[in-house]
Amino acid sequence: MSMRDHYRTRAAEFHARARMESDEWNRRQFESLAEQYLRLAEQADRDTADWIYESPPRQSKARMK
């Protein structure tokens, strides 16, 4: 499971807990956590999209001496 998927799953769990919560303060806290995890998932999407692996340039044997 990717970190993005992990964060989205946690967001869904907190959102579900918020829906079941009768206390308003607790409900808002769970909703806030859900939103924060969604932001983490979006950041994970951006981070992995920016990963491009490039091999380092090869050095000639003359430069290695």
C-alpha positions, 0 to 999 in steps of 0.5 A: 500500500502506498503512503497516498493510499494509507493517508486516504484510508485514514481520512475515510476512517476519521470521516466515518468516526465524525459521522458517528460522533454525537459530540460536536467538538469531537465531530469537528476534531475527527473532520479536521483529522480527515482533512489533514490526512487528505492533504497528506495524500495530495502531498504524497501524490505530488511528491511521487510525481516529482520523483525522476531517477537519473543516473549520475554522469559517467566519469571518463577513466582519464578524470578518475586518475 
